Amino acid sequence: MSVPLQTPSKNVEQWNWAQMYKIPPDILDDLCSRFIVNVPEEERKDLVRLFFQIELAHWFYIDFYCSEENSTRKQCNIKEFSANIFKHLSFLHKYIPNFERHLEQFREYKQAVPTFGAILLNEELTHVLLVQGFWSKSSWGFPKGKVNEGEDPARCAVREVLEETGFDISHLISVKEFLETTVNDQLTRLYIIPGVPHETKFIPRTRNDIRALQWFPIADLPNSKKDAMTKVRLGIGSSSFFMVFPFVRLIRNWVSCRITYKQQQSGNGNNRRTKQRRKSLEEQSITGILQRLPKPSSEDDAIKGASAANAEMFYQRLSKSAAHPSSSASTQIPQGGFSVKKGKTPSRRQLFTDKTQKPGTPQGGISSTASTAVIGDTYNSLKQTCYVAPSWLNFKLNMAPILACFD
């Protein structure tokens, strides 16, 4: 497969081919057979497609040939590697005169391919994970990569993060939670992955692709190269985060909104619990107590139930529920068992509405001349009660008229 090397004419030459790093022919044979010669004949005419295959071959060359122990082969850039491939394959010789232009077209096309990745946040939403490329020793960025043809953006993000960090985000990713920006006509979308444990051990699955991974405080990241305090805060110059600049402000805004939302949800939960407690207190009203009292089945039963014992039980239940909870400074009335403030006489308070009040009954409560069926009548009256007090917690029951019924 090896062919004699041909040097392009000087009128189209733009760089020194003679000083180009030369890869041994046997290695080129292996690389071409793996990645290039099996490309379908109709696709060989598309140089952009071929350059993508050459790029894969370049990564393989670096990972497996240049990294071998005691290897004397040095690493080369994509331009030098592509030139070796073009010189080695006969069907590419016709493109050598315009090699520079074809390479530039590939770079422009590659730059326009969308990039997808993820922003990994810790559980407290205070730190973000950044990766350092193997070749870009001084620059930090998010784990991301270019999408393959026909590949879903979310799947691309999962694949790239898994390759560069060894962490699987497939069960955490949400297709609706992402930050997106366009830089130099290239779309970059990063899906937000909150809640990643800070102690997670990240192990890249690709060789010679990621040099380091590190958590960085979101508050300390710079959003422009003019931030001179980055060196002081992180020990790294702001220029090392140029790939992070477009997303720093977006991440801070997202985190702020997320925290505010959680606080509102927590506040709504407290409000619901307060309402539930208040409702529970309201359910302990006279209506609730009356529901637990035995309802007289007939007038005779009502008359029979008007005994002193039943009257005392009825009175004690009402007084226990209606006693004001804030009347701490009170005196105990032996006969009644309810509390009133010292030095004050219990004021009369309208307990029932006019439509439920019986003729001859004083405004303050039940008439002292009520019949012996007072228990049954009181049950029916209280069942339709409309309280004047603004709330049950502030309600005070005037027991004097009720006690008068049992004299």
C-alpha positions in Angstrom: 0.0 0.0 0.0 3.0 2.3 0.5 3.7 4.6 -2.4 6.6 6.8 -3.3 6.4 10.2 -1.6 5.7 13.1 -3.9 6.5 16.6 -3.0 4.0 19.3 -4.2 5.1 22.0 -6.5 6.5 25.1 -4.8 3.9 27.4 -6.2 1.2 25.8 -4.0 3.4 24.9 -1.1 2.7 27.0 2.0 4.7 25.1 4.6 7.9 23.1 4.7 7.1 19.5 3.8 10.8 18.5 4.0 10.8 19.3 7.8 7.5 17.5 8.4 7.6 14.7 10.9 7.5 11.4 9.0 5.6 8.4 10.3 7.1 5.0 9.5 5.3 3.3 6.5 4.3 0.2 8.4 2.5 2.2 11.0 0.7 4.2 8.3 -0.3 0.9 6.7 -1.9 -0.2 9.9 -3.7 3.1 10.5 -5.0 3.4 7.0 -6.3 -0.1 7.0 -8.1 0.5 10.3 -9.7 3.8 9.6 -9.5 4.9 5.9 -9.3 2.3 3.2 -12.6 0.7 4.3 -14.5 3.9 3.7 -17.0 3.3 0.8 -15.8 4.5 -2.6 -18.6 7.1 -3.0 -17.6 8.7 0.4 -13.9 9.0 -0.5 -14.8 11.9 -2.7 -16.0 13.8 0.4 -12.7 15.1 1.9 -14.5 16.3 5.1 -15.7 12.8 5.7 -12.1 11.5 5.1 -10.6 14.1 7.5 -12.9 12.9 10.3 -11.5 9.4 9.7 -8.0 10.8 9.6 -8.7 12.5 13.0 -9.7 9.1 14.5 -6.5 7.6 13.2 -4.5 10.4 14.7 -6.0 9.8 18.1 -5.3 6.1 17.8 -1.7 6.8 16.8 -1.1 9.0 19.9 -2.9 6.6 22.3 -1.2 3.3 21.2 1.9 4.1 19.2 3.4 7.2 20.9 2.5 6.1 24.4 4.3 2.8 24.3 7.2 2.3 26.7 10.6 3.1 25.3 9.0 4.5 22.2 11.1 6.9 20.2 8.2 8.1 18.1 7.1 11.6 19.0 3.7 13.0 18.9 2.6 15.3 16.0 -0.3 17.6 15.4 -3.3 16.9 13.1 -1.7 18.9 10.2 1.5 16.8 10.1 -0.4 13.6 10.6 -2.8 14.4 7.7 0.1 15.3 5.4 1.6 11.9 6.1 -1.7 10.1 5.2 -2.1 12.2 2.0 1.4 11.3 0.9 0.9 7.6 1.8 -2.3 6.9 0.0 -2.3 7.1 -3.8 -5.9 8.1 -4.3 -5.2 11.2 -2.2 -2.3 12.4 -4.2 -4.4 14.5 -6.5 -5.5 16.6 -3.5 -2.0 17.4 -2.3 -1.7 20.7 -4.2 -4.7 22.1 -2.4 -4.0 20.3 0.9 -4.0 23.5 3.0 -7.3 24.6 1.6 -8.9 21.2 2.2 -7.7 21.1 5.8 -9.1 24.6 6.4 -12.5 23.6 5.0 -12.5 20.6 7.4 -11.7 22.8 10.4 -14.4 25.3 9.4 -17.0 22.4 9.1 -15.8 20.9 12.4 -16.2 24.2 14.1 -19.8 24.4 12.9 -20.7 21.0 14.3 -22.8 21.4 17.5 -21.1 20.4 20.8 -23.0 18.8 23.7 -21.9 18.1 27.2 -22.9 18.6 30.8 -22.4 20.9 33.8 -21.9 18.7 36.9 -22.9 20.4 40.2 -22.3 19.1 43.6 -25.2 18.4 46.1 -24.9 21.9 47.7 -24.8 23.6 44.2 -21.6 25.4 45.2 -19.0 23.7 43.0 -18.8 22.7 39.4 -16.7 20.0 37.8 -14.2 21.0 35.1 -11.8 18.9 33.1 -8.4 19.7 31.7 -7.6 18.4 28.2 -4.4 16.4 27.6 -3.1 18.8 25.0 -4.5 22.0 26.6 -2.4 21.8 29.7 -3.4 25.3 30.9 -7.1 25.4 30.0 -10.1 24.1 31.8 -13.6 23.4 30.4 -16.7 21.3 30.8 -16.9 17.7 29.7 -18.3 17.8 26.2 -17.8 16.7 22.6 -19.1 17.0 19.1 -22.2 15.1 18.1 -22.1 12.3 15.6 -24.3 12.2 12.6 -27.9 11.3 13.6 -27.0 11.2 17.3 -29.5 12.6 19.8 -28.0 15.6 21.7 -28.8 14.2 25.2 -27.2 10.8 24.2 -24.2 12.7 22.9 -23.8 14.5 26.2 -24.1 11.2 28.2 -21.5 9.6 25.9 -19.0 12.4 26.2 -19.3 12.8 29.9 -18.9 9.1 30.4 -15.8 9.1 28.2 -14.1 12.1 29.8 -15.1 11.5 33.5 -16.2 7.9 33.8 -19.4 9.1 35.4 -22.8 7.9 34.0 -25.4 10.7 33.9 -28.0 8.8 31.9 -30.2 8.5 35.0 -29.8 12.1 36.0 -30.1 14.0 32.8 -33.2 16.0 31.9 -33.7 17.1 28.3 -35.3 20.3 29.5 -32.5 21.4 31.9 -29.6 22.9 29.8 -27.7 26.0 29.1 -26.9 26.9 25.5 -24.7 29.5 23.8 -23.2 30.1 20.4 -19.5 31.1 20.1 -17.8 31.6 16.8 -20.9 30.2 15.0 -20.6 26.9 17.0 -23.6 25.8 19.1 -22.7 24.5 22.6 -25.3 23.0 24.8 -24.6 21.8 28.3 -27.1 19.8 30.3 -27.3 20.7 34.0 -26.7 17.7 36.3 -27.1 18.8 40.0 -26.6 16.6 43.0 -23.4 14.8 42.1 -21.7 13.7 45.3 -18.6 15.7 46.0 -16.5 12.6 46.9 -17.2 10.9 43.5 -14.1 9.4 42.0 -13.9 10.4 38.3 -11.8 8.1 36.1 -11.7 9.0 32.3 -12.3 6.2 29.9 -10.3 7.6 27.1 -6.5 7.5 26.9 -4.5 10.7 26.7 -7.6 12.8 26.3 -8.2 14.2 29.9 -5.3 15.2 32.0 -7.1 16.2 35.2 -10.6 16.7 36.7 -11.3 19.1 39.6 -14.2 20.7 41.5 -14.2 24.6 41.3 -16.2 27.0 43.4 -18.8 28.6 41.2 -18.4 31.9 43.1 -14.7 32.1 42.3 -14.9 31.3 38.5 -14.1 34.3 36.3 -16.6 35.4 33.6 -13.9 37.4 31.6 -10.2 37.5 31.1 -10.1 40.9 32.9 -10.8 39.2 36.3 -7.4 39.7 37.9 -8.5 38.2 41.2 -8.8 34.7 39.8 -5.1 34.1 40.3 -5.5 35.0 44.0 -8.7 32.9 44.6 -7.8 29.8 42.6 -4.1 30.0 42.0 -4.8 29.9 38.2 -5.0 32.8 35.8 -8.3 33.8 34.3 -7.1 32.9 30.8 -7.2 29.2 31.7 -11.0 29.4 31.9 -11.7 31.0 28.5 -13.9 28.1 27.6 -15.9 28.6 30.7 -16.5 32.4 30.4 -19.8 32.2 28.4 -21.5 29.9 31.0 -20.4 31.4 34.3 -23.1 34.0 34.6 -25.7 31.5 33.3 -24.8 29.0 35.9 -25.0 31.5 38.7 -28.4 32.6 37.6 -29.6 29.0 37.4 -28.3 28.2 40.8 -29.9 31.3 42.3 -33.3 30.5 40.7 -33.1 26.9 41.9 -32.3 27.9 45.5 -35.2 30.5 45.5 -37.6 27.9 44.2 -36.6 25.4 46.9 -37.1 28.1 49.6 -40.5 28.9 48.2 -41.5 25.2 48.2 -40.2 24.9 51.8 -42.3 28.0 52.8 -45.4 26.6 51.1 -44.9 23.4 53.1 -44.7 25.4 56.3 -47.8 27.3 55.4 -49.7 24.0 54.7 -48.6 22.6 58.1 -49.7 25.7 59.9 -53.1 25.5 58.2 -53.4 21.9 59.1 -52.7 22.6 62.8 -55.2 25.5 62.7 -57.8 23.3 61.1 -57.1 20.6 63.7 -57.8 23.2 66.5 -61.0 24.3 64.8 -62.2 20.7 64.6 -62.1 20.7 68.4 -65.0 23.1 68.5 -68.4 22.7 70.1 -69.7 21.1 66.9 -67.1 18.4 67.2 -67.8 17.8 70.8 -71.5 17.6 70.2 -70.9 15.0 67.6 -69.4 12.8 70.3 -72.4 13.3 72.6 -75.2 10.8 72.5 -78.1 12.3 70.6 -81.5 11.9 72.5 -83.7 9.5 70.6 -87.0 10.9 71.8 -88.4 13.5 74.1 -88.7 11.0 77.0 -85.1 10.1 76.6 -84.2 13.8 76.6 -86.1 14.3 79.8 -84.5 11.3 81.4 -81.1 12.5 80.3 -81.5 15.8 82.1 -79.9 14.4 85.2 -77.3 16.1 87.2 -74.6 13.7 86.1 -75.4 14.3 82.4 -75.6 18.0 82.9 -72.2 18.0 84.7 -70.6 15.9 81.9 -72.1 18.2 79.2 -70.8 21.3 81.1 -67.3 19.9 81.6 -66.9 19.1 77.9 -68.0 22.5 76.8 -65.9 24.3 79.3 -62.8 22.3 78.4 -63.1 23.1 74.7 -64.2 26.7 75.1 -61.7 27.9 77.7 -59.5 30.6 76.4 -55.9 29.2 76.0 -54.3 32.5 77.0 -56.0 33.0 80.3 -53.0 32.1 82.4 -53.7 34.6 85.1 -57.1 33.2 86.2 -59.0 32.0 89.2 -60.7 28.7 89.4 -64.5 28.7 90.1 -65.2 25.6 92.1 -68.7 25.0 90.8 -67.9 25.7 87.1 -64.4 24.7 86.5 -63.8 27.3 83.8 -61.3 30.2 84.0 -61.8 33.9 84.0 -59.4 36.8 84.5 -58.9 38.1 88.0 -61.0 41.0 89.1 -63.4 40.7 86.1 -66.8 39.4 85.8 -67.4 37.2 82.7 -69.2 39.3 80.1 -72.2 38.1 78.3 -71.6 37.1 74.8 -74.2 36.1 72.2 -73.7 32.4 71.6 -76.6 31.8 69.1 -78.1 33.8 66.3 -81.6 35.3 66.7 -83.1 32.7 64.4 -82.1 29.9 66.7 -82.8 31.7 70.0 -85.9 30.4 71.8 -88.7 32.8 73.0 -88.1 33.9 76.5 -84.4 33.1 76.3 -82.0 35.9 77.4 -79.5 37.1 74.9 -76.7 35.7 77.0 -77.6 32.0 76.7 -80.2 29.5 77.7 -83.3 30.5 79.8 -83.4 29.7 83.5 -87.0 28.5 83.0 -86.1 26.0 80.3 -87.8 22.7 80.4 -86.3 19.5 81.7 -85.5 18.6 78.1 -82.7 21.1 78.2 -80.1 18.6 77.0 -82.1 17.7 73.8 -83.0 21.4 73.2 -79.4 22.5 73.7 -78.2 19.8 71.3 -80.6 21.0 68.5 -79.8 24.6 69.2 -76.0 24.3 69.2 -76.2 22.1 66.1 -77.2 25.3 64.2 -75.0 27.7 66.1 -73.4 30.7 64.3 -70.7 32.1 66.5 -70.2 35.8 66.9 -66.5 35.4 67.9 -64.1 36.1 65.0 -62.3 32.8 65.5 -62.6 29.8 67.7 -59.2 30.4 69.3 -60.5 33.7 70.7 -63.9 32.3 71.7 -65.0 32.4 75.3 -68.1 30.6 76.5 -70.4 32.3 79.1 -71.3 29.3 81.2 -73.5 31.2 83.8 -76.8 30.9 81.8 -76.1 27.2 81.1 -75.5 26.5 84.8 -78.7 28.3 85.6 -80.6 25.6 83.7 -79.5 23.0 86.2 -80.3 24.8 89.4 
